[in-house]
Amino acid sequence: MALDRSNIPNDLSAFWMPFTANRQFKKSPRMLVSADGMFYKTADGRDILDGTAGLWCCNAGHNRPKIVEAIRKQAGELDYAPAFQMGHPVAFELASRLRDMAPDPFEHVFFTNSGSESVETALKIALAYQRAIGQGSRTRLIGRERGYHGVNFGGISVGGIVNNRKFFGSLLTGVDHLPHTHLADNAYSKGQPEHGAHLADDLERIVALHGPETIAAVIVEPMAGSTGVLLPPKGYLERLREITRKHGILLIFDEVITGFGRLGSSFAAEHFGVMPDLITCAKGLTNGVIPMGAVLATKEIHDAFMQGPEHMIELFHGYTYSGSPIASAAGIATLETYKEEGLFERAAELAPYWQEALHSLKGLPHVMDIRNMGLIGAVELEPIAGDPAKRAFSAFLDAYDKGILIRTTGDIIAMSPPLIIEKTHIDQLIGTLSDVLKKLH
Ligand SMILES: Cc1ncc(COP(=O)(O)O)c(C=O)c1O
C-alpha cells in the first residue's frame, strides 16, 4: 500500500529511536497518531488492532476517560511538588491503594518512573537491607539467562540477553546467572510447562560456589516476557523460594509485565501463590499513559531501614519524579478503572479462549512452538538459516500492513492485548496472524 505521508513530520532525522531499526523505520515509517479502546489509528488513517497493549502496558486499552480526566484535573491543581522531604496527598493515596491491591506481605511502596528504575531500586534496597540487618557481606546479585530487567546498569548486569550486555563494558561485578527455563521438551505447552522445576536447583550450585553469606538477592521475572514469553515450569518458582529462604537470600520478582492483571490476578506472585520479598512494577500501573514504576516491599524489609536518628534519611535513593502528582493521579484512576471494570477477572475468564485461538496456529509454516498464559501468547518461528530475526520481523511488517500490532523478539512473536479485548478482536488478531504466517517465506 502506498504510504500517505501527509500526517508525517518532514524531518525524522533528529529523533534517535529506542530499540528500533532507525534506518529501516525512517525509510518506511509506521506512525501512530491516535488511539481509542482496542485500536490505534495510523498517519494514513488505518485502524490497527492493538495486540500488544502498546508495549505490554495499556492494560485497560486506550483513551480511557477516567484516566484522561484525572491527568487533566491534576495538572490544573498541583502540577509538581518536590519529592524529597516534602509530600502531597496524591502519592500517599496511590501507595495505599497499591498496598491494598497487592498480596498481603507487601505493605510499602517506593515510586520510580519506569521498569528499569524499579529494578535498580529493588537491587539497591536488597543490598542496603542486607547491610542494615548485619549481613553486609551479602553483595552478590543473581539473575537469570534470557532475563530482561530493563536497560540500566544493574538491570543489564542481572539480565541475560547478550545484545543488551555485550556492548556496554564490564557491567556490575559480583553477578551470576541461573539457567533460563525454556526447554524444547515443553513445546506447545498450554499454560505452565511440565518439565524444568529442577532448573531452580542450579541456585544451590551457585550458592555452593560463592558461599551463601555473599549473596544478597535473586531476581527473576516470574514469567519472562520480553525475551519471548518463557513460562515458569510447574514447581520452579516454589523451589526458588525454598532455596532463597533457606540461605537468607532475598527473592525479587520483576513484575513489570506480569503486574496488573496480565495473568488474571493483581500480580504473578498471587497467581502462582509464591511470595517474593520485593516486587517491581511499572507499565500497567498507570495504564502506560504516564511514566511511573514502583517497588513493593514487605514490612520486614521496610522496617529494617527505620532505625537511627529520626531526622536522618533512611534510604539514600529517589528520583525527582518519584510519585509525581500527575503520575500518581493517573495511577489512582487506572487502579479504579481495573477494579470497576473487573479487568483482572476478565483476563482470567478470557484466557481459555485466548489459549485455544493461539494454539490453532499450530502446523502453519515455520511455527516451532506456541505458548501462553493469562492474556499473553507467543508463537516461535524457525529462524531463516544465517539470518536470525528476519522471518519474525517480516511477519511484524506484514501484520502491521494487514491491521494488527504484534511484537517480535528474535524469531518469537509475542502478543499481550489490552484486557478489554473482546472475543471478536481475538478472532481478528489470530485470524490475521494466521494469514500472515501462511504467506511467510
Ligand atoms: C520484566 C521487565 N523489567 C523491566 C523492564 C523495563 O521497563 P522500562 O522499559 O519501563 O524501563 C521491562 C520492560 O519491558 C520488563 O519487561
PDBQT file of the ligand as one rigid body, heavy atoms in Angstrom, charges set to zero:
ROOT
HETATM    1  C1  LIG A 501      10.413  -7.554  33.317  1.00  0.00    +0.000 C 
HETATM    2  C2  LIG A 501      10.799  -6.172  32.894  1.00  0.00    +0.000 A 
HETATM    3  N1  LIG A 501      11.580  -5.436  33.697  1.00  0.00    +0.000 NA
HETATM    4  C3  LIG A 501      11.940  -4.190  33.367  1.00  0.00    +0.000 A 
HETATM    5  C4  LIG A 501      11.520  -3.618  32.200  1.00  0.00    +0.000 A 
HETATM    6  C5  LIG A 501      11.952  -2.232  31.826  1.00  0.00    +0.000 C 
HETATM    7  O1  LIG A 501      10.920  -1.349  31.875  1.00  0.00    +0.000 OA
HETATM    8  P1  LIG A 501      11.089   0.134  31.246  1.00  0.00    +0.000 P 
HETATM    9  O2  LIG A 501      11.181  -0.061  29.773  1.00  0.00    +0.000 OA
HETATM   10  O3  LIG A 501       9.852   0.840  31.708  1.00  0.00    +0.000 OA
HETATM   11  O4  LIG A 501      12.320   0.729  31.828  1.00  0.00    +0.000 OA
HETATM   12  C6  LIG A 501      10.703  -4.341  31.330  1.00  0.00    +0.000 A 
HETATM   13  C7  LIG A 501      10.243  -3.761  30.070  1.00  0.00    +0.000 C 
HETATM   14  O5  LIG A 501       9.688  -4.409  29.221  1.00  0.00    +0.000 OA
HETATM   15  C8  LIG A 501      10.339  -5.654  31.688  1.00  0.00    +0.000 A 
HETATM   16  O6  LIG A 501       9.589  -6.405  30.879  1.00  0.00    +0.000 OA
ENDROOT
TORSDOF 0
